[in-house]
């Protein structure tokens, strides 16, 4: 009986730890996407600083099962998020969630909380996701579809999570 109680207590604490970790990670992901959406106008300026042209846009290189997510606190706290993005309903946590990142009442963000965490953003709210934001440890891969033809034209890679792209790759047609 004592062994059963110890097992149940251990399971309870593991679930509680997992929930707190999940809650914090999701909060950081949403904070980073919010900062990115506030700075979205910078994408058109960044395109002019292409570092490479390629026939195919690369994918993150880490193995999916060993991703350890890291967040740059200075970057994710750049803006104060609206209350609607800071208050989570415990019952709504799942592997796929939708959000209204710009807080105007229209769902514009779809996030898959799997490995790797991937978000699709429709920042101009025309029901075409022009941005794919992939979290890979501290690296960020941001795929951008300029002409909204469901084929990504640019890839912005931020290797250290500071919001400054170290590599900008244009897909050659």
Secondary structure, 3 states (H helix, E strand, C coil): CHHHHHHHHHHHHHHHHHHHHHHHHHHHHHHHHHHHHHCCCHHHHHHHHCCEEECCCCCCCCCHHHCCCCCCHHHHCCCCCCHHHHCCCHHHCCCEEEECCCCCCCCCEEEECCCCCEEEECCCCCCCCCEEEEEECCEEEEEECCCCCCCCCEEEEECCCCCCCCEEEEECC
